[in-house]
Amino acid sequence: MPEFEIRLANPADIAGIVALQRDCFPPPFPDDLLWQPEHIISHLQRFREGQFVAVQEGKVIASCTNILVSEQTWNAHLDWESLTGGLSLKRHNPHGTVMYGIDISVHPKFRGQCIARGLYKARIELAESKNWQYATVCRLPGFSQSGVKTIAEYAQKVVAAELRDQTLTPLLKIGLTYCGLISGYMEDPESDNTGAILKWIP
């Protein structure tokens, strides 16, 4: 298998990033919550150093998106729209001290190859080099099929390694710390519209 390269995203990657999202988040994930070209252009204009891709033989096989927010904004644990300002990420704060991980996407054919770990390493290295905190909120897509009654109970079972969630479990293995839930975080029926709060604690 050819090796992959992790680097900063650039305008030539836009079509690949947009296509990647559709491969990573198929229905029932709402299509209107996925990136369009104009959104990626906005991300690059607002915070170029926080946008990464993994590329193999010229093809985008993974990407991650980040913004900066103030510590006060982060600690308010807002819903996705309020925290980000929408898909163009209008609430990016160039003076913020918390690097917020918006999204990470790894093509299904390339999972299990430590690509997500590499992208997280790039994120955390950037945050630490700037003396920023790093935090994120992730989906809990395994909840809808788990048979567990509440999303809070499901999250605790995943944290305790009694259940595996396709999104939360890998992030815990990378070393992020689970810090609770945000109800009504985004329209996401698989996750009961809830996001799990995660933080990098060195």
Residue pairs with C-beta under 8 A, 6 or more apart in sequence:
1 113
2 56
2 57
3 56
4 54
4 55
4 56
4 61
4 62
4 110
4 113
4 115
4 118
5 54
5 55
5 56
6 52
6 53
6 54
6 55
6 115
6 118
6 119
6 122
7 52
7 53
7 55
8 48
8 49
8 51
8 52
8 53
9 17
9 40
9 43
9 44
9 48
9 51
9 52
9 53
9 63
10 44
11 41
11 44
13 40
13 53
13 55
13 60
13 63
14 37
14 40
14 41
15 37
16 53
16 59
16 60
17 35
17 40
17 53
17 60
17 63
17 105
18 34
18 35
18 36
18 37
18 40
19 60
20 60
20 61
20 62
20 63
20 105
20 107
21 34
21 35
21 105
22 31
22 34
23 107
23 108
24 105
24 106
24 107
24 108
25 33
25 34
25 105
28 189
28 190
29 188
29 190
30 187
30 188
33 87
33 186
33 187
35 65
35 87
35 103
36 87
38 88
39 87
39 88
39 89
40 51
42 88
42 89
42 90
43 51
43 65
43 88
43 89
44 51
46 67
46 89
46 92
46 94
47 66
47 67
47 68
47 89
47 92
47 94
49 126
50 65
50 66
50 67
50 68
50 99
50 123
50 126
51 63
51 64
51 65
51 66
52 63
52 64
52 66
52 119
52 122
52 123
53 60
53 62
53 63
53 64
54 60
54 61
54 62
54 63
54 106
54 110
54 115
54 118
54 119
55 61
56 110
61 106
61 107
61 109
61 110
61 115
62 104
62 105
62 106
62 107
62 110
62 115
62 116
62 119
63 103
63 104
63 105
63 119
64 101
64 102
64 103
64 104
64 105
64 119
64 120
64 122
64 123
65 89
65 101
65 102
65 103
65 104
66 99
66 100
66 101
66 102
66 123
67 84
67 89
67 91
67 92
67 93
67 96
67 99
67 100
67 102
68 92
68 93
68 94
68 95
68 96
68 97
68 98
68 99
68 100
68 132
69 83
69 91
69 92
69 93
69 96
69 98
69 100
70 93
70 95
70 96
70 97
70 98
71 96
71 97
71 98
71 133
73 83
73 91
73 93
73 96
73 98
74 83
74 98
74 100
74 133
74 135
77 180
77 182
77 197
78 182
79 182
79 184
79 185
79 186
80 137
80 185
80 186
80 195
81 186
82 91
83 91
83 100
84 90
84 91
84 100
84 102
85 91
85 92
89 102
96 132
97 131
97 132
97 133
98 132
98 133
98 134
98 135
99 123
99 126
99 127
99 130
99 132
99 133
99 134
99 135
100 135
100 136
101 123
101 134
101 135
101 136
102 136
104 116
104 119
104 120
106 115
106 116
106 119
116 170
116 174
117 174
120 171
120 174
120 176
123 134
124 134
124 200
126 132
127 133
127 134
127 200
128 134
128 202
133 199
133 200
134 199
134 200
135 197
135 198
135 199
135 200
136 171
136 176
136 198
136 199
137 182
137 185
137 195
137 196
137 197
137 198
138 167
138 168
138 171
138 195
138 196
138 198
139 167
139 168
139 188
139 190
139 191
139 195
139 196
140 151
140 154
140 155
140 158
140 165
140 167
140 168
140 190
140 191
140 192
140 194
140 195
140 196
141 165
141 166
141 167
141 188
141 190
141 191
142 154
142 158
142 163
142 164
142 165
142 166
142 167
142 168
142 190
143 151
143 154
143 165
143 190
143 191
143 192
143 194
144 189
144 190
144 191
144 192
146 154
146 163
148 154
148 157
148 163
151 181
151 183
151 191
151 192
151 194
152 181
154 163
154 165
155 168
155 178
155 181
155 196
157 163
158 164
158 165
158 168
158 169
158 172
159 168
159 172
159 178
161 169
168 178
168 196
171 198
172 178
172 198
175 200
176 198
176 199
176 200
177 198
177 199
177 200
177 201
178 196
178 197
178 198
179 197
179 198
179 199
180 196
180 197
181 194
181 195
181 196
181 197
182 194
182 195
182 197
183 193
183 194
184 193
184 194
185 191
185 193
185 194
185 195
186 193
186 195
187 193
188 194
188 195
